[in-house]
């Protein structure tokens, strides 16, 4: 029952008692009309949802705190139109991550609390879309967005259809089982200070091929659509046709990011977990920046070591980072299997009490020193 429906039922019961006690025919008439509205509401809402089918399209990539586009497809094979329908996800359950074991989504208010009005946050499902009409033997696509409150792995039990047609007194729901699993990547925060320290310590070396850099590599013919600022005007005037100046590419060294996801104590408190989540977001931003700048990156945590292909993007590393947990201090540190593909340069990130002093080929970053603006925390 909606809030208006609870008041309507309460008034119907009151008028029924008044009609029985007084024997007034007008009250009996009004009582019968109100009962008929309740029955008509149930019959019509059942007719609306009986034939409608739904399919979902999950986003290709989901990041915490960011809307990710998806869609619902509604099919109505029936002989009459379906009116005023909302398609939404059922409450998902967190399998791994900071919200492991809990569920996210709206919490229903007990029917007897008719005086309570739910807020928008309490009513907002994970993803929802509304349509006023689905014609008979027709199908429509409803765009929506998925927005998860935290990183991790979530189990999506299925989708559901809801309607308050025709009077808004009752909300009827029909659920469809469509189990799926979604991995939510951590929300990346800028890591410019870490990148600056890495460049200052290791620098970069030039490759013997064209690319983005500062040193002169050679000249070649101009291609349509290229930036006119790259044209070498003296050679262009001498040859009589556009000539472009090429720069020599810089070689980015391969790095191994060791994220020591252990707490500085055996029983992590709420403050350590807050600092850890902030560190995960900075590590995600650090990995993204390394990839954009051409670094070949590997990631090692207590859960294991991830070594993607040379041409692979940061997606595999971020998926591993999405499900890491904060372990007690007595857990063994991240293990690294030596091999020919293991980078010589290493970056150790963790709590200050655990990472220790840095070696000649190791750069250390302490997550204790991180600060996050309040707007990023939201």
LUMMINU-39809 format. One record per residue (C-alpha): residue number from 1; z, x, y. Coordinates in nm, 2 decimals, decimal comma. Layout:
! residues N
(NUM (Z X Y)),
...
//
This chain:
! residues 378
(1 (0,00 0,00 0,00)),
(2 (-0,08 0,12 0,35)),
(3 (0,18 0,09 0,63)),
(4 (0,02 -0,23 0,75)),
(5 (0,00 -0,36 0,39)),
(6 (0,38 -0,31 0,34)),
(7 (0,45 -0,52 0,65)),
(8 (0,20 -0,78 0,54)),
(9 (0,36 -0,81 0,19)),
(10 (0,71 -0,82 0,35)),
(11 (0,60 -1,11 0,58)),
(12 (0,43 -1,29 0,28)),
(13 (0,76 -1,28 0,08)),
(14 (0,95 -1,40 0,39)),
(15 (0,72 -1,69 0,45)),
(16 (0,73 -1,78 0,08)),
(17 (1,11 -1,81 0,08)),
(18 (1,09 -2,01 0,40)),
(19 (0,84 -2,25 0,24)),
(20 (1,05 -2,30 -0,07)),
(21 (1,37 -2,35 0,13)),
(22 (1,23 -2,59 0,38)),
(23 (0,95 -2,76 0,19)),
(24 (0,73 -2,74 0,50)),
(25 (0,37 -2,80 0,40)),
(26 (0,24 -2,58 0,68)),
(27 (0,44 -2,28 0,55)),
(28 (0,31 -2,35 0,20)),
(29 (-0,04 -2,34 0,34)),
(30 (0,02 -2,02 0,53)),
(31 (0,18 -1,87 0,22)),
(32 (-0,12 -1,96 0,00)),
(33 (-0,36 -1,81 0,26)),
(34 (-0,17 -1,48 0,27)),
(35 (-0,16 -1,46 -0,11)),
(36 (-0,53 -1,53 -0,13)),
(37 (-0,59 -1,24 0,12)),
(38 (-0,40 -1,01 -0,12)),
(39 (-0,60 -1,12 -0,42)),
(40 (-0,93 -1,10 -0,23)),
(41 (-0,84 -0,74 -0,12)),
(42 (-0,78 -0,63 -0,48)),
(43 (-1,10 -0,79 -0,61)),
(44 (-1,33 -0,66 -0,33)),
(45 (-1,19 -0,31 -0,34)),
(46 (-1,24 -0,30 -0,72)),
(47 (-1,60 -0,41 -0,68)),
(48 (-1,66 -0,13 -0,42)),
(49 (-1,54 0,15 -0,65)),
(50 (-1,64 0,02 -0,99)),
(51 (-2,00 0,16 -1,00)),
(52 (-1,98 0,46 -0,77)),
(53 (-2,00 0,81 -0,92)),
(54 (-1,93 1,14 -0,75)),
(55 (-2,02 1,51 -0,79)),
(56 (-1,90 1,80 -0,59)),
(57 (-2,05 2,13 -0,47)),
(58 (-1,79 2,40 -0,42)),
(59 (-1,84 2,67 -0,15)),
(60 (-2,00 2,99 -0,27)),
(61 (-1,72 3,19 -0,10)),
(62 (-1,38 3,08 0,01)),
(63 (-1,14 3,27 0,24)),
(64 (-0,79 3,15 0,33)),
(65 (-0,74 2,98 0,67)),
(66 (-1,11 2,95 0,72)),
(67 (-1,32 2,63 0,66)),
(68 (-1,58 2,69 0,39)),
(69 (-1,87 2,45 0,36)),
(70 (-1,91 2,23 0,06)),
(71 (-2,03 1,88 -0,02)),
(72 (-1,98 1,56 -0,22)),
(73 (-2,27 1,36 -0,37)),
(74 (-2,21 0,99 -0,41)),
(75 (-2,43 0,78 -0,65)),
(76 (-2,42 0,41 -0,66)),
(77 (-2,62 0,27 -0,95)),
(78 (-2,48 -0,08 -0,90)),
(79 (-2,65 -0,39 -0,76)),
(80 (-2,44 -0,42 -0,44)),
(81 (-2,36 -0,17 -0,17)),
(82 (-2,03 0,03 -0,16)),
(83 (-1,85 0,01 0,17)),
(84 (-1,60 0,23 0,35)),
(85 (-1,55 0,51 0,09)),
(86 (-1,37 0,84 0,13)),
(87 (-1,44 1,12 -0,12)),
(88 (-1,18 1,39 -0,15)),
(89 (-1,04 1,66 -0,38)),
(90 (-0,73 1,59 -0,59)),
(91 (-0,43 1,81 -0,51)),
(92 (-0,50 2,16 -0,65)),
(93 (-0,24 2,37 -0,82)),
(94 (-0,20 2,74 -0,74)),
(95 (-0,23 2,96 -1,05)),
(96 (-0,19 3,30 -0,89)),
(97 (-0,10 3,42 -0,54)),
(98 (0,18 3,36 -0,30)),
(99 (0,19 2,98 -0,38)),
(100 (0,17 3,02 -0,76)),
(101 (0,32 2,72 -0,94)),
(102 (0,29 2,49 -0,64)),
(103 (0,04 2,23 -0,53)),
(104 (-0,12 2,17 -0,20)),
(105 (-0,24 1,84 -0,05)),
(106 (-0,09 1,51 0,07)),
(107 (0,24 1,38 -0,07)),
(108 (0,25 1,00 -0,12)),
(109 (0,53 0,81 0,06)),
(110 (0,74 0,59 -0,17)),
(111 (0,63 0,22 -0,14)),
(112 (0,97 0,10 -0,02)),
(113 (0,97 0,33 0,29)),
(114 (0,75 0,09 0,48)),
(115 (0,89 0,21 0,82)),
(116 (0,77 0,57 0,78)),
(117 (0,44 0,67 0,94)),
(118 (0,27 0,98 0,78)),
(119 (0,14 1,25 1,00)),
(120 (-0,21 1,39 0,99)),
(121 (-0,10 1,70 0,81)),
(122 (0,07 1,49 0,54)),
(123 (-0,24 1,28 0,49)),
(124 (-0,50 1,57 0,50)),
(125 (-0,64 1,65 0,16)),
(126 (-0,79 1,99 0,07)),
(127 (-1,15 1,86 0,13)),
(128 (-1,26 1,51 0,23)),
(129 (-1,56 1,32 0,36)),
(130 (-1,61 0,96 0,47)),
(131 (-1,91 0,73 0,46)),
(132 (-1,94 0,37 0,58)),
(133 (-2,20 0,26 0,33)),
(134 (-2,37 0,36 0,01)),
(135 (-2,66 0,13 -0,06)),
(136 (-2,73 -0,01 -0,41)),
(137 (-2,92 0,23 -0,64)),
(138 (-2,90 0,51 -0,38)),
(139 (-2,72 0,84 -0,34)),
(140 (-2,61 1,04 -0,04)),
(141 (-2,47 1,38 0,03)),
(142 (-2,15 1,41 0,23)),
(143 (-2,08 1,75 0,39)),
(144 (-1,72 1,87 0,40)),
(145 (-1,52 2,19 0,42)),
(146 (-1,25 2,35 0,20)),
(147 (-0,96 2,51 0,38)),
(148 (-0,69 2,67 0,17)),
(149 (-0,35 2,77 0,33)),
(150 (-0,32 3,10 0,14)),
(151 (-0,51 3,34 -0,09)),
(152 (-0,49 3,32 -0,47)),
(153 (-0,65 3,14 -0,77)),
(154 (-0,64 2,76 -0,77)),
(155 (-0,70 2,50 -1,03)),
(156 (-0,90 2,20 -0,90)),
(157 (-0,82 1,91 -1,14)),
(158 (-1,10 1,68 -1,01)),
(159 (-1,22 1,46 -0,73)),
(160 (-1,14 1,11 -0,62)),
(161 (-1,27 0,81 -0,43)),
(162 (-1,06 0,60 -0,20)),
(163 (-1,12 0,28 0,00)),
(164 (-0,92 0,05 0,22)),
(165 (-1,19 -0,22 0,22)),
(166 (-1,19 -0,49 0,32)),
(167 (-0,86 -0,55 0,53)),
(168 (-0,69 -0,21 0,53)),
(169 (-0,38 -0,35 0,36)),
(170 (-0,41 -0,16 0,03)),
(171 (-0,57 0,17 -0,06)),
(172 (-0,74 0,18 -0,40)),
(173 (-0,81 0,52 -0,56)),
(174 (-1,04 0,61 -0,85)),
(175 (-1,00 0,96 -1,00)),
(176 (-1,27 1,16 -1,18)),
(177 (-1,18 1,46 -1,40)),
(178 (-1,39 1,77 -1,29)),
(179 (-1,18 2,08 -1,36)),
(180 (-1,28 2,39 -1,18)),
(181 (-1,12 2,72 -1,06)),
(182 (-1,15 2,86 -0,71)),
(183 (-1,06 3,21 -0,60)),
(184 (-0,95 3,22 -0,24)),
(185 (-1,00 3,56 -0,07)),
(186 (-0,74 3,69 0,17)),
(187 (-0,79 3,63 0,54)),
(188 (-0,90 3,97 0,68)),
(189 (-0,73 4,12 0,98)),
(190 (-0,88 4,40 1,19)),
(191 (-0,79 4,75 1,07)),
(192 (-0,94 4,95 1,36)),
(193 (-0,64 5,19 1,37)),
(194 (-0,67 5,28 1,00)),
(195 (-1,05 5,34 1,04)),
(196 (-0,99 5,56 1,34)),
(197 (-0,74 5,77 1,15)),
(198 (-0,98 5,80 0,86)),
(199 (-1,27 5,91 1,07)),
(200 (-1,05 6,16 1,26)),
(201 (-0,93 6,31 0,93)),
(202 (-1,25 6,32 0,72)),
(203 (-1,54 6,26 0,96)),
(204 (-1,89 6,22 0,83)),
(205 (-2,18 6,44 0,73)),
(206 (-2,55 6,40 0,77)),
(207 (-2,80 6,30 0,50)),
(208 (-3,15 6,43 0,47)),
(209 (-3,31 6,09 0,53)),
(210 (-3,37 5,83 0,80)),
(211 (-3,10 5,59 0,90)),
(212 (-2,85 5,52 1,17)),
(213 (-2,71 5,83 1,33)),
(214 (-2,73 6,05 1,64)),
(215 (-2,94 6,35 1,53)),
(216 (-3,32 6,35 1,55)),
(217 (-3,49 6,30 1,21)),
(218 (-3,86 6,24 1,29)),
(219 (-4,13 6,01 1,44)),
(220 (-4,32 5,73 1,28)),
(221 (-4,55 5,44 1,38)),
(222 (-4,40 5,14 1,55)),
(223 (-4,36 4,82 1,34)),
(224 (-4,38 4,47 1,49)),
(225 (-4,04 4,33 1,58)),
(226 (-3,85 4,66 1,62)),
(227 (-3,64 4,74 1,92)),
(228 (-3,84 4,88 2,21)),
(229 (-3,56 5,11 2,31)),
(230 (-3,64 5,32 2,00)),
(231 (-3,99 5,40 2,12)),
(232 (-4,06 5,77 2,20)),
(233 (-4,26 5,73 2,52)),
(234 (-4,40 6,08 2,55)),
(235 (-4,54 6,08 2,20)),
(236 (-4,67 5,72 2,26)),
(237 (-4,86 5,83 2,57)),
(238 (-5,00 6,13 2,39)),
(239 (-5,12 5,94 2,08)),
(240 (-5,22 5,62 2,26)),
(241 (-5,02 5,40 2,03)),
(242 (-4,65 5,32 1,99)),
(243 (-4,44 5,57 1,81)),
(244 (-4,07 5,52 1,72)),
(245 (-3,80 5,79 1,71)),
(246 (-3,59 5,79 1,39)),
(247 (-3,23 5,92 1,36)),
(248 (-3,09 6,10 1,06)),
(249 (-2,85 5,90 0,85)),
(250 (-2,49 6,00 0,81)),
(251 (-2,34 6,02 0,47)),
(252 (-2,02 5,82 0,43)),
(253 (-1,79 5,97 0,17)),
(254 (-1,66 5,77 -0,12)),
(255 (-1,30 5,67 -0,09)),
(256 (-1,04 5,53 -0,33)),
(257 (-0,80 5,28 -0,18)),
(258 (-0,46 5,28 -0,36)),
(259 (-0,27 4,97 -0,27)),
(260 (0,09 5,02 -0,39)),
(261 (0,19 4,66 -0,42)),
(262 (0,55 4,73 -0,51)),
(263 (0,85 4,62 -0,30)),
(264 (1,10 4,88 -0,17)),
(265 (1,37 4,71 -0,38)),
(266 (1,40 4,54 -0,71)),
(267 (1,46 4,20 -0,57)),
(268 (1,21 4,15 -0,28)),
(269 (1,34 3,93 0,00)),
(270 (1,15 3,69 0,21)),
(271 (1,09 3,95 0,48)),
(272 (0,94 4,20 0,23)),
(273 (0,71 3,92 0,11)),
(274 (0,60 3,84 0,46)),
(275 (0,52 4,21 0,53)),
(276 (0,34 4,23 0,20)),
(277 (0,11 3,93 0,28)),
(278 (0,04 4,09 0,62)),
(279 (-0,05 4,41 0,44)),
(280 (-0,29 4,23 0,20)),
(281 (-0,47 4,08 0,50)),
(282 (-0,50 4,43 0,67)),
(283 (-0,62 4,59 0,34)),
(284 (-0,89 4,32 0,31)),
(285 (-1,01 4,39 0,67)),
(286 (-1,00 4,76 0,60)),
(287 (-1,22 4,72 0,29)),
(288 (-1,47 4,50 0,48)),
(289 (-1,49 4,76 0,75)),
(290 (-1,54 5,04 0,50)),
(291 (-1,83 4,85 0,34)),
(292 (-2,00 4,77 0,67)),
(293 (-1,98 5,14 0,77)),
(294 (-2,14 5,25 0,44)),
(295 (-1,84 5,38 0,25)),
(296 (-1,84 5,35 -0,13)),
(297 (-1,50 5,20 -0,20)),
(298 (-1,28 5,16 -0,51)),
(299 (-0,95 4,98 -0,52)),
(300 (-0,64 5,05 -0,74)),
(301 (-0,33 4,83 -0,76)),
(302 (-0,05 4,79 -1,00)),
(303 (-0,27 4,53 -1,18)),
(304 (-0,54 4,78 -1,24)),
(305 (-0,84 4,97 -1,09)),
(306 (-1,16 4,81 -0,97)),
(307 (-1,48 5,02 -0,96)),
(308 (-1,78 4,82 -0,85)),
(309 (-2,13 4,94 -0,87)),
(310 (-2,25 5,16 -0,59)),
(311 (-2,48 4,89 -0,44)),
(312 (-2,22 4,61 -0,49)),
(313 (-2,05 4,46 -0,19)),
(314 (-1,68 4,42 -0,13)),
(315 (-1,66 4,08 -0,31)),
(316 (-1,52 4,22 -0,63)),
(317 (-1,26 4,42 -0,45)),
(318 (-1,15 4,12 -0,24)),
(319 (-1,13 3,90 -0,55)),
(320 (-0,90 4,15 -0,71)),
(321 (-0,70 4,16 -0,38)),
(322 (-0,67 3,78 -0,37)),
(323 (-0,45 3,76 -0,68)),
(324 (-0,23 4,07 -0,65)),
(325 (0,15 4,00 -0,65)),
(326 (0,45 4,19 -0,50)),
(327 (0,62 4,37 -0,79)),
(328 (0,97 4,51 -0,80)),
(329 (1,03 4,87 -0,73)),
(330 (1,11 4,95 -1,09)),
(331 (0,75 4,86 -1,19)),
(332 (0,52 5,16 -1,27)),
(333 (0,30 5,27 -0,98)),
(334 (-0,08 5,21 -0,98)),
(335 (-0,25 5,41 -1,25)),
(336 (-0,58 5,58 -1,19)),
(337 (-0,80 5,69 -1,48)),
(338 (-0,96 6,02 -1,39)),
(339 (-1,34 6,02 -1,43)),
(340 (-1,66 6,17 -1,28)),
(341 (-1,70 5,87 -1,05)),
(342 (-1,35 5,89 -0,90)),
(343 (-1,37 5,97 -0,53)),
(344 (-1,20 6,28 -0,41)),
(345 (-1,08 6,12 -0,09)),
(346 (-0,78 5,88 -0,14)),
(347 (-0,61 5,63 0,08)),
(348 (-0,26 5,52 -0,02)),
(349 (-0,13 5,20 0,14)),
(350 (0,22 5,05 0,08)),
(351 (0,58 5,04 0,19)),
(352 (0,70 5,35 0,37)),
(353 (0,97 5,42 0,11)),
(354 (0,71 5,43 -0,17)),
(355 (0,40 5,61 -0,05)),
(356 (0,57 5,95 0,04)),
(357 (0,41 6,24 0,22)),
(358 (0,03 6,27 0,23)),
(359 (-0,15 6,55 0,05)),
(360 (-0,45 6,74 0,18)),
(361 (-0,71 6,49 0,04)),
(362 (-0,49 6,18 0,09)),
(363 (-0,44 5,96 0,39)),
(364 (-0,13 5,73 0,39)),
(365 (-0,08 5,40 0,58)),
(366 (0,25 5,22 0,59)),
(367 (0,24 4,84 0,60)),
(368 (0,59 4,84 0,75)),
(369 (0,44 4,93 1,09)),
(370 (0,20 4,65 1,10)),
(371 (0,23 4,37 1,36)),
(372 (0,04 4,05 1,36)),
(373 (-0,01 3,82 1,67)),
(374 (0,14 3,47 1,63)),
(375 (-0,21 3,32 1,64)),
(376 (-0,31 3,52 1,34)),
(377 (0,00 3,42 1,15)),
(378 (-0,10 3,06 1,20)),
//
